[in-house]
Amino acid sequence: MSTLAALCTALDCTPNDLIEVDTSPVERPAAPSRPAAELPRVASAWGRSMPPI
């Protein structure tokens, strides 16, 4: 943010003048190109636990 403020001061502009946000929708593929790999199984529902302190 400090860099943005310095740029705005040096260029005598606002952050909106420097940043352009593209809000157009992005197309997504209809189906994944390959099946997702199965996640490895864990020993318990909570995953690994921390060792005792």
C-alpha positions in Angstrom: 0.0 0.0 0.0 2.9 2.4 0.7 4.1 1.8 -2.9 0.7 2.5 -4.3 0.5 5.7 -2.2 3.9 6.8 -3.4 2.9 6.2 -7.0 -0.3 8.1 -6.6 1.6 11.0 -5.0 4.3 11.0 -7.7 1.8 10.8 -10.6 -0.8 13.0 -9.0 -3.6 10.5 -9.5 -5.9 8.2 -7.5 -5.5 4.4 -7.0 -8.5 3.9 -9.3 -6.5 5.5 -12.1 -3.7 2.9 -11.6 -5.8 -0.2 -11.0 -8.1 -1.7 -13.6 -10.4 -4.5 -12.5 -11.7 -6.9 -15.2 -15.2 -8.0 -14.1 -16.1 -10.0 -17.2 -17.1 -13.6 -16.5 -14.6 -16.4 -17.2 -15.7 -19.5 -19.0 -15.2 -22.8 -17.2 -14.7 -26.1 -18.9 -17.8 -28.3 -18.9 -16.0 -31.3 -17.5 -12.5 -32.0 -16.1 -10.1 -33.2 -18.7 -9.0 -36.1 -16.6 -10.5 -37.8 -13.5 -9.2 -36.5 -10.1 -6.8 -38.7 -8.2 -8.3 -40.3 -5.1 -7.1 -38.7 -1.9 -5.0 -40.9 0.4 -6.8 -42.3 3.4 -5.9 -41.1 6.9 -5.8 -43.2 10.1 -8.4 -41.2 11.9 -11.2 -38.8 10.9 -9.1 -35.9 12.4 -5.9 -36.7 10.4 -2.6 -36.7 12.2 -2.4 -35.5 15.7 0.4 -33.6 17.4 2.9 -35.5 19.6 2.4 -35.1 23.3 4.0 -32.1 24.9 
